[in-house]
Amino acid sequence: MRIAILHYTLPPVIGGVERVIRDQAAALRKLGHEVTLMVRKDELIVEGYDAVIVHNVFTMPFDLEWTRELTRLALTHAKVRWINWVHDVCAVNPAYAHVTWVEPVPQAMHVAVSEVRRTDYARATGLALEGIRVIPNGLDLTSVLGLTERIADLALAYGERDLVLVHPTRLVRRKNIELGLRVIAALREAGCDAVYAITGAPDPHQADGVAYHRELKALAVGLGIMQHVCFLGEDGALTDDDVRGLYAVADALFFPSTGEGFGLPLLEAVAHRLPVFCSALPVHEEVLGSLGHYFESEEDPKTISARIMRWLTDAQPTHHRKFLRRRFDIVKICQEHLEPLLLTAIE
């Protein structure tokens, strides 16, 4: 479909509606639609468009002449689906008493961003609530979190998992990655849909790095968890932006080293507000103090997994992420709510 989206100002102007417009346009393009963003100075040639989405111009008529022009176009181009997207309603806000109110556009489909705004708009217009649909604003989580394309793909794949453990490391034996694999296997056996993201490639300075990599993959296959382990370094080195994004989408750091001189990822994880599960090395306790969740590197993986499960139950770290993805992912909103509205309206 060819879709025009209109508002008083557009990105890069900073504002809530501008952000919504930007993300809505990007989501519709991802779904295969042709989208044009327009402001007052742009001439709207209605012919050729299947739908025109007007954000706030009908309900906050700061430019009364433009509002009336759009109303006229809506009345004379009935084959185009006009959507009056209601973010604010000046008629119910005393702060905008000076703004001239206009009656709702008869040819428009009315969409409010919340039940509160739907009630406001119904009160201002006398329209029945059933005649006003609610489609919430959403977030482009990739943009909000600053994810690279590589990590965005990972986040999409892991978005509904119960637990994402990240281990920033090269593939060297003292990093004890095999314990991480066994802990993931134990977590999954206990009913936790856990995954393990390992950042590094074999260390070029270690003669047995490639052999260790093969051993780890063989162990993952033997444990039946190969689909739940991601050796990110296999596809090339991660950038600093990739690593930052990985911290943003992970639920916890898992750092089971048998030997370290410091352990910088521990501090990086804390900076990203991630809990840290790490081996009880003296240097780890020196660096983190009471901030770490410690275990012995020779400890039974099932004991470690049980500790993580208790924390997971108490902290529910994935609850917020799942809440956002299920209810407020902008692509999902456009696909499940806006796109059907557009497609059924023009049949």
Secondary structure, 3 states (H helix, E strand, C coil): CEEEEECCCCCCCCCHHHHHHHHHHHHHHHCCCEEEEECCCCCCCCCCCCEEEEECCCCCCCCHHHHHHHHHHHHHCCCCEEEEEECCCHHHCHHHCCCCCCCCCCCEEEEECCHHHHHHHHHHHCCCHHHEEECCCCECHHHHHCCCHHHHHHHHHHCCCCEEEEECCCECHHHCHHHHHHHHHHHHHCCCCEEEEECCCECCCCCCHHHHHHHHHHHHHHHCCHHHEEEHHHHCCCCHHHHHHHHHHCCEEEECCCCCCCCHHHHHHHHCCCCEEEECCHHHHHHHHHHEEEECCCCCHHHHHHHHHHHHHHHCCHHHHHHHHHHHEHHHHHHHHHHHHHHHHCC
